[in-house]
């Protein structure tokens, strides 16, 4: 072998190091494309709208204000060997609540609709995976989560301004093309005669809604339980 060829040989240790580096890089790229998605998904639609409720003689309608309200999902994952809490948020929500302070049991909650194509976490890569591979909102049929209440239970005998009260909202939740019965635990406060504030949440399993999480080396576990919540301000 000539001297020139010998001078161009890469030492064995360097070959091993370079080989390992290439493998890690390829895994990172593959994981990035598969888990984090190859491209983003953005909603170009206008404000979310829902059917309106009809006021009653003693009931007042409060409309959710999206500028003061937030819908979230929370799920636990193991990322690079560390426990991590993932929170996704959006303010693209619409809904109405009829509050009857004279007879609270006559109160109603109308359809609640959320544009899930606007949900975002603290990672743009994760957002792309969420929209492209999990929620699959590139399909227009998956763009919205819709909750249609069928019953309210546990309402108090009276509602007083400034005093929080709790109750349950049962109905049908449609997400990712699947409809399931769900019950939201709710706390609300009538801040004034023209403003209602509160929070409602439930825990679902994403597998119940025909969703799956891509397999990626960086993420070794994702809890099937997902907490869905809405923190709302509604104005009359």
C-alpha positions in Angstrom: 0.0 0.0 0.0 1.4 3.4 -0.9 2.2 6.1 1.6 -0.5 8.4 0.2 -3.2 5.7 0.8 -2.0 5.1 4.3 -2.2 8.8 5.1 -5.8 8.8 4.0 -6.9 5.9 6.2 -9.3 6.8 9.1 -8.2 5.3 12.5 -10.4 2.5 13.8 -11.6 4.5 16.8 -12.7 7.3 14.5 -14.6 4.9 12.3 -16.5 3.6 15.3 -17.2 7.1 16.6 -18.3 8.3 13.2 -20.5 5.3 12.7 -22.2 5.7 16.0 -22.7 9.4 15.3 -24.4 8.6 12.0 -26.7 6.1 13.6 -27.7 8.6 16.3 -28.3 11.3 13.7 -30.4 9.0 11.6 -32.5 8.0 14.6 -33.0 11.6 15.5 -34.0 12.5 12.0 -36.3 9.5 11.7 -37.8 10.2 15.1 -38.2 13.9 14.2 -40.1 13.1 11.1 -42.2 10.4 12.5 -43.0 11.7 16.0 -42.8 15.4 15.3 -44.3 15.4 11.8 -42.9 16.5 8.4 -45.0 19.7 8.2 -47.3 21.9 10.2 -51.1 22.1 10.1 -52.7 25.5 10.6 -56.4 26.4 10.7 -57.5 29.1 8.3 -61.1 29.1 9.4 -62.8 32.0 11.2 -64.3 32.0 14.7 -66.0 28.8 15.9 -69.8 29.0 15.9 -72.5 26.9 17.6 -76.3 26.8 17.6 -77.8 29.4 19.9 -79.9 28.7 23.0 -83.3 30.2 23.5 -83.7 32.4 26.6 -86.5 31.6 29.0 -88.6 33.9 31.2 -86.3 33.4 34.2 -83.1 32.2 32.4 -80.3 34.3 31.0 -77.9 33.2 28.3 -74.2 33.5 28.8 -71.9 33.2 25.7 -68.4 31.8 26.1 -65.8 34.5 25.4 -62.9 32.9 23.5 -60.6 35.8 24.3 -60.9 34.9 28.0 -61.3 31.1 27.8 -58.9 28.2 27.2 -59.5 24.6 26.3 -56.6 22.2 27.3 -55.5 18.6 27.2 -53.0 17.2 29.6 -51.1 13.9 29.2 -48.0 12.4 30.8 -45.1 11.1 28.8 -41.6 9.8 29.3 -39.3 11.8 27.0 -35.6 10.9 26.8 -36.0 8.9 30.0 -37.6 11.7 32.0 -41.2 12.1 33.1 -42.8 15.0 31.3 -46.2 16.7 31.4 -47.6 17.8 28.1 -50.2 20.5 27.9 -52.0 21.5 24.7 -54.0 24.7 24.6 -56.4 26.6 22.3 -58.8 29.5 22.8 -60.8 28.6 19.7 -64.0 27.5 21.5 -67.7 28.4 21.3 -70.7 27.6 23.5 -73.6 29.0 25.5 -75.0 28.4 29.0 -78.5 29.3 30.1 -78.5 30.1 33.8 -81.8 30.2 35.7 -81.1 31.7 39.1 -84.8 31.3 40.1 -84.8 27.6 39.4 -81.2 26.4 38.8 -82.4 22.9 37.8 -83.9 24.5 34.6 -80.4 25.7 33.6 -79.0 24.4 30.3 -75.6 24.0 28.6 -75.6 24.2 24.8 -73.3 22.6 22.3 -69.6 23.2 23.0 -67.3 23.2 20.0 -63.5 23.4 19.9 -61.3 23.8 16.8 -58.7 21.2 17.7 -56.6 22.0 14.7 -55.4 25.1 16.7 -54.3 23.1 19.8 -50.6 23.8 20.5 -48.1 22.6 23.1 -44.7 24.0 24.0 -43.0 22.2 21.0 -43.6 23.0 17.4 -42.3 19.5 16.5 -44.9 17.9 18.8 -47.6 20.2 17.4 -46.9 18.9 13.9 -47.2 15.3 15.1 -50.3 16.1 17.1 -52.1 17.6 14.1 -50.6 15.4 11.3 -50.5 11.9 12.9 -52.6 11.9 16.1 -55.6 14.2 15.7 -55.2 14.0 11.9 -56.8 17.4 11.4 -55.7 17.5 7.7 -59.0 15.6 7.4 -61.7 18.3 7.7 -64.0 15.7 9.5 -61.5 15.8 12.4 -61.1 19.5 12.8 -63.6 20.0 15.6 -64.3 18.4 19.0 -68.0 18.7 19.8 -69.7 18.1 23.1 -73.5 17.9 23.1 -74.8 17.9 26.7 -77.9 15.8 27.5 -78.3 16.3 31.3 -77.1 18.4 34.2 -77.0 16.9 37.7 -76.0 18.1 41.1 -77.1 21.7 40.6 -77.7 23.7 43.8 -81.1 24.8 45.0 -80.0 28.4 44.6 -77.3 30.4 42.8 -75.8 33.5 44.5 -73.5 36.0 42.9 -70.0 35.4 44.0 -70.6 31.9 45.5 -69.1 29.0 43.5 -71.2 25.9 42.9 -70.5 22.5 41.4 -72.4 20.2 39.1 -71.9 17.5 36.4 -72.6 17.8 32.7 -73.3 14.6 30.9 -73.4 14.3 27.1 -71.9 13.0 23.9 -68.3 13.9 23.0 -67.3 13.6 19.4 -63.5 13.6 18.7 -61.5 12.2 15.8 -64.7 10.9 14.2 -65.7 8.9 17.3 -68.6 9.7 19.7 -68.6 8.6 23.3 -70.6 9.5 26.4 -68.6 11.6 28.9 -69.3 13.5 32.1 -67.6 16.8 32.9 -67.1 17.7 36.6 -67.9 21.4 36.7 -67.4 24.4 39.0 -68.9 27.8 38.2 -69.3 31.2 39.8 -71.7 33.9 38.8 -69.3 36.8 39.1 -72.1 39.3 38.3 -75.5 39.5 36.7 -73.7 39.5 33.3 -70.7 37.2 33.8 -70.2 33.5 34.5 -66.8 32.0 35.1 -65.9 28.4 35.6 -64.0 25.2 34.8 -65.1 21.8 33.6 -63.0 18.7 33.1 -63.1 15.0 32.4 -60.5 12.2 31.8 -60.6 10.1 28.6 -58.4 7.5 27.0 -57.1 8.5 23.6 -57.4 4.9 22.4 -61.2 5.1 22.9 -61.3 7.8 20.1 -59.3 5.7 17.6 -56.1 7.7 18.1 -52.6 6.3 18.4 -49.2 7.7 19.3 -46.3 7.1 16.8 -43.4 4.9 18.1 -40.2 7.0 18.5 -37.0 6.2 20.4 -37.1 9.5 22.3 -40.6 8.8 23.7 -40.7 5.5 25.6 -44.1 5.9 27.2 -47.3 8.0 26.9 -50.2 7.6 29.3 -53.4 6.6 27.7 -55.3 8.9 30.1 -55.8 12.4 28.9 -57.4 15.2 31.0 -59.6 17.4 28.9 -60.6 20.8 30.5 -62.2 24.1 29.7 -61.6 27.2 31.7 -64.2 29.6 30.6 -65.6 33.1 31.0 -69.1 33.6 29.6 -70.8 37.0 29.2 -74.5 37.8 29.0 
